[in-house]
Amino acid sequence: MRATRAATLGAVLAALLLTPVMAGAAVQRAAKPDPEAELRKLTREASQLNKNYRGQVQSLEETRVQASKAAANAKSLKRALATAQVDVVRFAQTAYMGGTLDSTNLLSFEGDATTVLNQAATMSYLASQRATQLNRIQELIKKAKVAEKAAETKVVKLKNDIAALKKDRVRIEGLLAKYGFQTPSGSGGLTARTVAMRNMVLQAFPMPYSYGCLRPGDPGDHGSGRACDFMMSTGGRVPTAEAKERGDRLAQWAITNGPRLGVMYIIWQQKYYDVRTGAGWKMMSNRGGNTANHIDHVHISMF
């Protein structure tokens, strides 16, 4: 019976402790759409748009990655907040079951001193934890609000980017029509346009490191035989000054000759240049390493 009352009163106490800091956040969350659900919907739209425009639109993918990271961060903070709230409930229950012990009771106690001293130590510890627990929850609430707002902002940007690309459909479809649709041909598994680009690059630039084009099973342009990577270092290392200068020249060569060859986009040094958006060089967020960030190689995708 006492345990049941302890649980009930502990929960009530926790609710009273949390109410001032949680009420506003709870009302605000109730009125807002779920960023994760909206992100899933927009991801499907982005995937269809990539398909319509013959390959991953880099600006769209960049915004999608940022939105996904922001949503994951918001979700993680919500989980941490929920855990902290459970901890406060447990604290309240423990404090109730431990009872109270003041100095008068301690001095007048007759019996086993160890028991009362242990109780005193426990209550002292619980008292010191109260402010810490509440401060932690208040800080988590602030961080969760900021993270949720960041996720909502990124999701809105993804929505706007999708709308902008749909609005620009006529111009982009004109580019697609200009270059036509090619399928891989021959034993190399590359399109004729990709083969022509690769051969011209190898003729114009020294390649002391490796290069690669077809990547069977890759869901992107490498898998469809429409992209090549030209390495400027080995082992994921940052290129030397000389190799970086060569990569810079290669990237600019791809831009200059792109209209003639049918270059769709270039990625180099954690930046991308997508012909379909016409926005020039744009920074990519950190993807986790030199190779993932295209620090060590120039990627060229073809229409």
N, C-alpha and C positions, 0 to 999 in steps of 0.2 A: 504493500500500500504506500509505504514511504517512498519507494523507488518511483512509483507512478506519479505521486505528487511532486517529487523532485524533478522528474522529466517535464511535467507540465509547467511548474513554476520556473524551471530553467529556461524553457522555451519562451515564456512570457517575459522574463527578465531580458533575455537576448533580444526579443522583439522591441522592448522598450529602449534598450541600448542602441539598437540599430536604426530605429525609426527616424530620428532627426536627420541622419545622413543618407538614408535609403529612399525616403518617400519621393523626393523630387526626381531621382534617377529612375525609379520604377514607373512613375507617371510618364516621364519622357520616353522611356523605352516602349511603353505600351502604344504610344501614338506613332511610332516610326516603323517603316517596313523592315523586314529582315534583310540585311546587306548580303548575307550568304545566298539566300534564295534568289535575290535579284542578280547576283553575280553568276549563279548557275544558268539562269535564263539568258543573260547577256553573253556568256561563254558559248552557248549553243548558237546564238545569232552570229557571233564573231567567227565561229567555225564554218558556218554556212557562207559567210561573206568571203572568207579565205578560199573556200571552194569555188565560189563564183568568180573570184579574181585570180584564179590559177596559182594560188600559193599563199603562204603566210604573209599577211600584211604586217610589216615590222612595227609600225607605230601602234597598231591594234594589239599585237602580242605584248609589246612593252607595257601598255596600259593595263592589259589583262594580268600580267605578272605582278605589277605593282598593286592592283586591286586584290589579288589573291593573297599576297603577303600581308596587306593591311587587314583583310578579313580574318586571316589566321591569327594575327596578333590580337585582334579584338576578342576572338573566341577564346584564346589562351588566357587573357586577362579576366574574362567572365568566369572561366573555370576556377582561376585562382581566387576570385572574389567569393564564389560559392563555397570553396573549401574554407576560406577564412570565416565565413558566416557560420559554418558547421562548428568550427573551433570555438567561436564565441558561445554557441549554445552549450557545448561541452563544458566550457569554463563556468558558465552560469550554473549548470547542474552540479558541478563539482563544488563550487562555492556554497551552494545551498546545502548539499549533503554534508559538507564539512562543518557547517554551523558557524557560530561566531565565538571568539575567545578574546575577552579583554583582559587588561592587566589585573583587575580585581579578582576575576575568576582564577587566573593563573596563580596569584599569591595565596589565595585561600584554599587551593586544591589540596586534598589529602588523599593519597593513593599512589598509583604508579606514575612517577614523574615523567618517564620516557614517553608514555602515551600523550600526555598533555603537551610536552615539548614538541613532539612530532606534529601534533595538530597545530601548534603555534607556528611552526616552520612552514607547514603547508599553507595556512591562511596568509602568512606573510608573502609567500611566493605568489599565491593567487592574486593578492592585492597588487603586487608589482606588475603582474601580467595584464591586468585590466586595461591600463592606459595604453600599453604596447599593442594589445589586440585591437582596440578601437582606433588607434592612430593608423595601424596597418590597413584596416578596412577603409578608413577615410581616404588614405593614399591610393588604395586600389580602385576605389570608386572614381577618383579623379583621373587616374590613368585609363580606366575602362571607358570613361566618357570621351577622353581625347582620342583613344584608339578607335572607338565606334564612329566618331566624327570623321577621322581620317579614312576609315573604310568606306563610309558613305560618300565622301568626296571623290575617292578613286572610282567607285562604282558609277557615280554621276559622270565622271570624265570618260569612262569606257562607253557609257550610253551615248554621250555626245560625239565621241569619236566614230562610233558605229553610224550614227545619224549623218555625220559629215561625209563619211565614205559612201553611204547610200545616195546622198545628195549629189555627190561627184560621179555618180555611176556612168553618165553619158561619156565623160572624158575618159574614164578608165576603160570602159568598154571599147572606146575608139582605139586605145593603145593595144588592147587585146586583139582587136580585129586587124590592126596594122601588122602585127607580128604573126598572127595565125596561131593555130594550135599544133604542136609537134609531139609525137610520141617517140619513145626510144626506138632506135633502129640499129641493126648490126649486133655483133657479139659483145660489144662494150657496154650495152645497156644505156647509152646516153643519147640525147636528142642530137640531131645534126647541128643545131644552133650551139649547143653546149660543146660539142666536139670542135667546132670552128673557133669558139672563144678560147678553149683550152689550148689549142695548137698555136694560136696567135700569141697568147701569154707566154708560152714556153719558148717561142721564137724571139720575143721582145725582151724577156727578163731572164737573168740567170737564176737557176733554182738549185742552190746548194743543199736545200732541205727537201723533204718529200712534198708531194701534192696528192690529192685524192678527190675523186668525183663521185662515182657510184657507190652507194651504201645500201645494199639490199635490206629491205625491212624497215628502213627509215621512213617515218610517216611524212617527212617534209620533202624538200626539193632534191636532196641527195637520193632519196629512194625512188624518185620518178626520173632520175637521170638528167636533172636540170640545174645542177649546181656543182661547183668545184671549190675545194679549199687549197690555198697555196700557203704552205708553211714558211714562216720567217724565223723559226727556231725549232729546237727539239726538246722533248721532255717537258713541255709546258712552261719553258723558261721565257722570261721577258726578252724580246729581241734586242740584239746589240743596236747601237746607234746606226750603224751601216745597214743592218737588216731592216730596221724600222723605216729608214729613208727609202729603201727599196719597196717596202710595203705601201708607203705613202704614194710613191710614184705609180705603183700598180693600181691602187684604188682610184687615183685620179685618171689613169688611163682607161679604166672601166667606165668611169663617168663620161669622159670625153668621147669614147667610142661606143658608148651604150646605145645611143639612138640608131646607129648603123648595125650593131650586132644583136640588139634585142636584150640588153641587160635589164633585169627587173629590179634587183636591189643588191647592195654591197654591204658587208659588215666588216669592220676593221677597228681595232683599238677601242672596243667597247662603244662604238658608234655605228649607226646604220644610215644608209642613204637609199630610200625607197622611191623609185621613179613614179610609182602609182600615186603617191601622196604629193609629190612635187615640193616637199618641205625642206629639202637639203639635209645636211648631216644632223642627226639627233643622237643624244646620249642614251645608252642603255643602262638600266639598273644592274647592280652586281648580281651575276648569275652563279658565283661561287668559285671561280678559278680563272686562270689565264686563258685556257682553251675555251671554256664556256663563254667567257667574255670576249673572245676573239682578239685577245691581246697578241697571240702568237701566230695568227694566220689571217689571211684575207679570204673572205667568203664571197663568191660571186654567184648569184642565181639568175637564171635566164627565163624570159617569157616562154 
